Amino acid sequence: MQALNYIESARAVFQIESEALLGVADRLDAEFNGAVERILNSTGRVVVCGMGKSGIIGRKIAATLASTGTPSFFMHPGEAYHGDLGMVTPDDTFLAISNSGETDEVIKLIPFLRNNCNHLIALTGNVQSTLAKAADCHLYIGVKEEACPFQLAPTASTTATLAMGDALAVTLMKARGFRPEGFARLHPGGSLGRRLLRKVEDEMVSTELPIVTEDTRAVEVLRTMTRGRLGLAIVRRQTGWGVVTDGDLRRAIQAFGDALFVKSACDMMSVDPVMVPVGTRVEDALILMDERKIGALLVFECSDVVGVFKK
């Protein structure tokens, strides 16, 4: 039995689906502009609806819209027909997905949407379909062929639908002037949310700070650093602040040898360490640390050190 060339099979899928996307892009027209304008001018949400594979793609489109500045949620058409339509307000825009444009569960919702004065945007692969004709704006997502060799499993058509949803979301982002700060606000649990929304005081160590004076002997400085577990000791000077880091300690050992233990903090500290005020964004603190190639910052309020921020 001859071995199958799996890579060629995969490449054929990519070829078919990439051609499908280019075809959809070439057919974009004023209907897309109309859909964007209707959503921008709406005071409500975008309600995305689809059945089967279209529903799965619809969930992703709704999630992308919601996380990029366009309030949106997904509604299953079966559940919608049995009570969930109560969540749809007249201010909402309804985005219905059906490749055939004849999906029964979706078509049944059209009378309600008309009566409720909702703008209907349809994504279909059939311009003559019931859904396409009923829509205020029709976005054509038809493809020449599916990647499935039997032309049964939605493949190229679902890819085209997903890409159309992304095109809507990204266009709306740009039209709204949506910024990374907005994305971070909607994703507070992610790394971007941390960097852009949180302040250094939200993450700094502020209790039992390892503070010593200039006259503190080296042995006690070492003990204080060990207890603090921050890799440094903060030195309170007569004027300003200093810091003794692990690096400072290693350099002091090289410089003084056994005589280190009769030395004091002032003999090994770095003066005027890098400091940031309370209220500094984590993003700005991290950039500063990268620029200065340091692993910790002192955080101050008025003239007092109130915490240590680390990566």
N, C-alpha and C positions, 0 to 999 in steps of 0.2 A: 504494500500500500504506500503510495507516494505521500511524503510528509507535506502537510499544509503549510503555506507561507502565511503565517499569522500577521507578520508585519505588513505585507501587501494588503491584507484584508483591512487592517486598521487604517492604513494610508488612504484606502478607498473611502472609508467613512469620513475622514478629515476632508478629503477632496469634495465629496458630495455636500457636506455641511458648510464648508467655506464658500462654495459656489452658491448655496442657498442664501447665506447671509449677504453676499454681494448682490444677489437678485433683489432681496428685500430692500437693501439700501438704495438701489437704483430706482425703486418704485416709490420711494417716499415722496409725498406731495403735500398740498395745502392742508389735507386732512390732519397731518401730524401737527402742523402749526396750530390748527384749530383745537386739537386735543390739549396741547400745552397751554394755550390761552384759557381754555375753559377751566382747567385745573388751577391755574394761577389766579383767576378771577373768582374762584369758589371760596366761600368762607367755611366750607365743611371739609370732610375727609374724602379720600379716594377709597371706595369699597371695591375690592377686587374679587371676582367670582369666576369659577371654572370647575368643570367636572373631570374626574379621572386624572390623566396626565396633565391636562390643562390646569387642573386645580393645583397640582403639585408645583407647576411653574408659577401659577398665580400667587401661591404662598410666598415664593421667593421674591416676586415682583413687589408684593405688598410690603415685605420686610425691607427691601432695598429702598422703596419710597419713604417708608417711615423713618429709616435711619439716616436719610439724607435731606430731611427738612420738609417732606410732604406727608402730613398725617394720613395714615392708611391702615387698613386691616383687611384680612381675607375673610370671605363669607362663603361657606359651602352652599351651593344652590339648593340641595335637598333640604338642609336645615333652614335655609332662607324661606322656602315655600311652606315650612311648618312652624313659623313664628319668629325666626331671626330677622325678618324684614322690619321688625319693630325697632331694630338698631339703626335703620337707615333714615336719615333726616332729609328734608327737601333740599338742604344746602349741600348734600353730599354728591359727589360725582361717581357714577357706577362704571367700573371697568370690567366688561364681560369678555371672557376668553372662550372661543370654540372654533377649532380648526374648520369644521364643516359649516359652522354658523347655524346649525340646525339641532344642537343638543337640546333635548326636550326639557331637561331640568332648568336650563338657562332661559329658553324661549318663554317658559311659563311665567317668568318674572317681569316680562316686558309690560303687561298691562299695569302692574303695580307701579313700576318706575314712571310710566307716563302720568298716571294719576297723582303720583307723589312729586311730580315736577322735577325729577332728577335728570341731569345730563347723562346720556349714555354714550360711552366710548366702547366700541367693539373691536376686538382683535380676531379676525377670521382669515381663512384661506379661500373664501368664496364670496366675491363681491355681490353675487345675486342671491345670497342666502337671506333668510328671514331676519337674522340678527343684524347683518350688515345693513339691510334696508331700514331697519327700525332705529339704527344708531344715529346720534347727532354727528358723531365723527367715526369714520371707519378706518382702521389701520390694517392694511393688507399684509398678512404674514404667510401668504401662499408660497409653496416651494414646488420645484419641478419634479422632484422625487425624494423619497425617504432613503435613508441609508440602509434601512432594513431591506434585505434582498427580496422579500416577499411583499414589500410595500404595505405592511400591516402595522408594525410597531412604530409609534410616533418617535421619530429621531431628528431628522433635519427640521421638521415642522416645530418641534418643541424647542430646538435650539434657536430657531428664528423668532419664536415667541419670546423666549427669554431675552434675546438681544434687543427686541423691540421694547421690552420693559426696561432694560438697562438704558436704552436711548432716551426713553421718557424721563427716567429718574435723573440721569446726568444733565439733560437739557434743563430740567426744572431746577436742579442744583445751581447751575450757572445763572439762570434767569433770576433766581432768588438771591444771588450773591452769597450762597452758602459757603461758610469758611470752615477750616479745620477746627476752630473753637466750637462751632455748632455741632460738628460731628462728635467731638469729645464730650460735649454736654449730654448727647444722647447715648454715649458709650462710656459712662463713668467708670465701669469696671475694667475697661481695657487699658493697655499701656498708654495709648494716646490720651485717654481721659485723665490718667494719672499725671502725665507730663504737662497738660495744658490747663487743667482745672484745679489741681491741688496746689497748695502753698507749702513752703518748706516747714512751717509750723505744724502742718498736718502729719508730717512724717518724721520730724526731728526727735532726737532723744533729749528730753528736757528735765529729767529727774536724776538726782545723784550724779551730777556732772563731775568729771574728774578734774577739779580745779586745785591748783597749787599756787604758791607765791614764788617770786624770784629767788627767795632764800631757802626754799625747800631743798633738802639734801637729795642727792641723786637716788639713794636707796628708796626714800619715801616717794619720789617721783615715779619710780618703777612700780612700787606697790600700788600707787594711785592709778596708774595706767592699767595694771592688771585687774584691779577691782572694777574699773570703768568699762572694760571690754570694748573700747572704741578705737584702740590702736593709737591713742594720743592722750596727753594731759594738757589742760588749758592753764596757761600761766597768767595770773593776775599781776600786772606790773603797776608801778606807781603811776605811769602814764601809758595807757593803752593795754594791749594784750599780747601775749606770746603763745606759742604752742610747742610742745615736745612730741614729735611723732616717733613711730618705730624707726623711721629712717634717720631722724635726728639722733636717736639713741645709738644706733649702729655706728654712725659717724663719730659720736662722742667716744665710744669704746675704742675705735681706731685711733682717735686723737690722743686720748688720755690713758688708755690701758688700765692698769690696776689703780691708777690715781683717780679714776672716775668717781669712786665712792666717797671721795672727800670734796667733790665738786657739788655745785648747786644747779637748780633749774636754769638760772641765768647763764650758766656756762655752756649749755647745750641747746637752748631753745632757739626757735626761729621767731624773730620779732615781726610784728604787723602781719599776722596770718590773713589769708583770704577770708573775708567775712561778707555776709549778706544780711539785709534787714528782714525782720518779720514782714510777711506779705509778698515775698519773692516767689514767683511761680517755680514749681519743680522743674519745668522745662528750661527756664533761664538758669537755674542753679546747676542743672546737669550740663548745659552748654559751657558754663563758666568752669566747671570742674574738668571737662574734657580739654578746654583751652589751656588751663593751667596745669594739667596732668596731675591732679590731686584726687584723693579718695574721700575727703571730708571737708565740710565748710562749717565755720562757726556762724551761728545765727544770733544777731543782736537786736535789742529793742532799747531805744534811747542810747545809753552808753554802756549797757550791761549785756553780757553774753547770756542768752537764755536757752540755748540748745546747740546740738551738733547734728548736722544733716549729712547723711552718707548715701552713696548709691545703693 
